[in-house]
Amino acid sequence: MTTISGEHTILRVADLVMDVDAHCVMRAKREIRLNRKEWALLQYLMSNPGITLTRQMILERVWDTTADPFTNTVDVHVRFLRSKIDDRCRKKLIKTVHGYGYKIEG
């Protein structure tokens, strides 16, 4: 869900909150630090909750159109993101859709 609160765009999935303008991510009231690619990947996922995004879609949106579609870059970055977002929480938000891609849902 996307809301606009004052001057801020807020993305929410379950207890995961991304303040796009303040460049802040919180889960279960704990701040999560992300690098630039993790931020872009999470923002793309959270902007499309419940929608499965293919690896190719993610490569084109988060990286660029010249990214090698046969690389495991997306998988590696999703693993890093999961370790920061999901590992400490019982409910896992980032889902793998085997043979297709990834989605985030609460």
C-alpha positions, 0 to 999 in steps of 0.5 A: 500500500502506498500512502502520502503523508504530508510531504512523504511517500510511504510504502507499506507491506505488513509491518515493513515500512519504507519512507521513500522521501526520508530514505528510511526502512523499518520493520517491526520498529527496527531501522534497516540499513540498505545499500543503493541496489537493495533500496531500489530492489525493495522499492520496486517490490513494495511498489508492486505488492502481491505481483510476481516480478520476473528476474528480467523485469527486476534487472531492467528496472533496478539495474539497466537494459544492458544487464546480463539476463543469465547472471545470478545478480538478482538472486544474490541481491534478493538473498541479501535483502531477505537477510535484512528484511525477513531473517529476524521475523517470523513472517517472511514477506519476500517470496520466491515464485519458482521458475519465474521471479519474486514478489513481496506480500504480507 
